[in-house]
């Protein structure tokens, strides 16, 4: 499962990110919340169309209702102490729900989420 920061690195053309992404493309799962963040960053129709094509080539995962309830409890428990945002909790809880490692550079916030597995992509 891939976090927004890793996808932004890829979209900006980082050589390491491009190599990592294409090596793992067939197995990448994108939280729907990451897709929304990326779509929100589009500045024009060309960027939107290119991003829609990329997102369409990936498996997208969303929280199931029971996991969304857990995400709310996790947010209540860790938000003030860890300064983690709502979207990060939703992304992290999606990784937990799917039993997938979250590839991210932002271990600081995510490590507060119970049962999450984190790894830097490169």
The 8 nearest C-alpha neighbors of each residue, nearest first, counted from 0:
[[1, 28, 101, 29, 27, 100, 102, 99],
 [0, 2, 102, 29, 101, 28, 5, 103],
 [3, 1, 103, 4, 5, 102, 33, 6],
 [2, 4, 6, 33, 5, 7, 1, 37],
 [5, 3, 7, 6, 2, 8, 103, 104],
 [4, 6, 8, 3, 7, 2, 103, 9],
 [5, 7, 9, 3, 8, 4, 10, 2],
 [8, 6, 10, 4, 9, 5, 11, 3],
 [7, 9, 5, 11, 6, 10, 13, 16],
 [10, 8, 16, 6, 12, 7, 17, 11],
 [9, 11, 7, 12, 8, 6, 13, 17],
 [12, 10, 8, 9, 13, 7, 6, 16],
 [11, 13, 9, 10, 14, 17, 8, 16],
 [12, 14, 16, 15, 9, 8, 11, 17],
 [13, 15, 17, 16, 12, 18, 9, 19],
 [16, 14, 18, 17, 13, 19, 121, 9],
 [15, 17, 9, 19, 13, 14, 18, 20],
 [16, 18, 14, 20, 9, 15, 19, 13],
 [19, 17, 15, 21, 16, 20, 22, 14],
 [18, 20, 16, 22, 17, 21, 15, 23],
 [21, 19, 17, 23, 22, 24, 18, 16],
 [20, 22, 24, 23, 18, 19, 17, 25],
 [21, 23, 19, 20, 24, 18, 25, 17],
 [24, 22, 20, 21, 26, 25, 27, 19],
 [25, 23, 21, 27, 26, 20, 22, 57],
 [24, 26, 23, 27, 57, 22, 21, 56],
 [27, 25, 24, 23, 28, 58, 57, 0],
 [28, 26, 24, 25, 0, 23, 29, 57],
 [27, 29, 0, 58, 59, 57, 26, 1],
 [28, 30, 59, 1, 0, 58, 31, 60],
 [29, 31, 60, 32, 33, 59, 90, 61],
 [30, 32, 34, 33, 61, 59, 60, 29],
 [33, 31, 35, 30, 34, 36, 90, 86],
 [34, 32, 36, 30, 3, 35, 31, 37],
 [33, 35, 31, 37, 32, 36, 38, 30],
 [34, 36, 32, 38, 33, 37, 39, 31],
 [37, 35, 33, 39, 34, 38, 32, 40],
 [36, 38, 34, 40, 39, 35, 33, 41],
 [39, 37, 35, 40, 41, 36, 34, 47],
 [38, 40, 36, 37, 41, 35, 42, 34],
 [41, 39, 37, 38, 42, 36, 35, 47],
 [42, 40, 38, 47, 46, 39, 43, 37],
 [41, 43, 40, 46, 44, 47, 39, 45],
 [42, 44, 46, 45, 41, 47, 48, 40],
 [43, 45, 47, 46, 48, 42, 41, 49],
 [46, 44, 48, 47, 43, 49, 42, 50],
 [47, 45, 49, 44, 43, 48, 41, 50],
 [46, 48, 44, 50, 45, 49, 41, 51],
 [47, 49, 51, 45, 50, 46, 44, 52],
 [50, 48, 46, 52, 51, 47, 45, 53],
 [49, 51, 53, 47, 52, 48, 54, 46],
 [52, 50, 48, 54, 53, 49, 55, 47],
 [51, 53, 55, 49, 50, 54, 48, 56],
 [54, 52, 50, 56, 55, 51, 49, 57],
 [53, 55, 51, 56, 57, 52, 50, 34],
 [54, 56, 52, 53, 57, 51, 58, 50],
 [55, 57, 53, 54, 52, 58, 24, 51],
 [58, 56, 54, 55, 59, 28, 27, 29],
 [57, 59, 28, 29, 60, 27, 56, 55],
 [60, 58, 29, 31, 30, 28, 57, 61],
 [61, 59, 30, 31, 29, 58, 28, 62],
 [62, 60, 31, 30, 63, 93, 59, 32],
 [63, 61, 93, 67, 66, 64, 60, 96],
 [62, 64, 66, 65, 67, 61, 96, 93],
 [65, 63, 67, 66, 62, 68, 69, 61],
 [66, 64, 68, 67, 63, 69, 62, 70],
 [65, 67, 69, 68, 63, 64, 62, 70],
 [66, 68, 70, 64, 69, 65, 62, 63],
 [69, 67, 71, 65, 66, 70, 64, 72],
 [68, 70, 66, 72, 71, 67, 73, 65],
 [71, 69, 67, 73, 68, 72, 92, 74],
 [70, 72, 74, 68, 69, 73, 75, 67],
 [73, 71, 69, 75, 74, 70, 76, 68],
 [74, 72, 70, 76, 75, 71, 69, 77],
 [73, 75, 71, 78, 72, 77, 76, 70],
 [76, 74, 72, 73, 77, 78, 71, 79],
 [75, 77, 73, 74, 72, 78, 79, 80],
 [76, 78, 74, 80, 81, 79, 75, 73],
 [79, 77, 82, 83, 74, 81, 80, 75],
 [80, 78, 82, 81, 77, 83, 76, 75],
 [79, 81, 77, 78, 82, 76, 83, 111],
 [80, 82, 83, 78, 77, 79, 108, 111],
 [83, 81, 78, 79, 80, 84, 108, 77],
 [82, 84, 78, 81, 108, 87, 85, 88],
 [85, 83, 87, 86, 82, 88, 78, 74],
 [84, 86, 88, 87, 89, 83, 74, 78],
 [85, 87, 89, 88, 84, 90, 32, 33],
 [88, 86, 90, 84, 89, 85, 91, 83],
 [87, 89, 91, 85, 86, 90, 92, 70],
 [88, 90, 86, 92, 87, 91, 93, 70],
 [91, 89, 87, 93, 88, 92, 30, 86],
 [92, 90, 88, 94, 93, 89, 87, 95],
 [91, 93, 95, 89, 94, 90, 88, 70],
 [92, 94, 96, 90, 91, 95, 62, 89],
 [95, 93, 99, 91, 97, 92, 96, 98],
 [94, 96, 92, 98, 93, 97, 115, 91],
 [97, 95, 93, 94, 98, 92, 66, 62],
 [96, 98, 94, 99, 95, 93, 60, 92],
 [99, 97, 95, 96, 94, 100, 115, 116],
 [100, 98, 94, 97, 0, 101, 95, 116],
 [99, 101, 116, 117, 0, 102, 94, 118],
 [102, 100, 0, 117, 1, 94, 103, 116],
 [101, 103, 1, 118, 119, 120, 117, 2],
 [104, 102, 2, 119, 105, 5, 101, 118],
 [103, 105, 119, 106, 4, 5, 102, 120],
 [106, 104, 103, 107, 108, 109, 4, 119],
 [105, 107, 109, 110, 108, 104, 103, 117],
 [108, 106, 105, 109, 110, 111, 81, 104],
 [109, 107, 83, 106, 110, 111, 81, 105],
 [108, 110, 106, 111, 112, 107, 91, 105],
 [109, 111, 112, 106, 108, 107, 115, 117],
 [110, 112, 109, 108, 113, 77, 81, 107],
 [113, 111, 110, 109, 115, 114, 73, 91],
 [114, 112, 115, 111, 110, 73, 95, 92],
 [113, 115, 112, 95, 116, 110, 111, 98],
 [116, 114, 95, 113, 112, 117, 110, 91],
 [115, 117, 100, 101, 114, 118, 99, 95],
 [118, 116, 101, 100, 102, 115, 106, 103],
 [117, 119, 102, 120, 101, 103, 100, 116],
 [118, 120, 103, 102, 104, 121, 117, 106],
 [119, 121, 102, 118, 103, 19, 5, 104],
 [120, 119, 15, 19, 16, 118, 104, 102]]
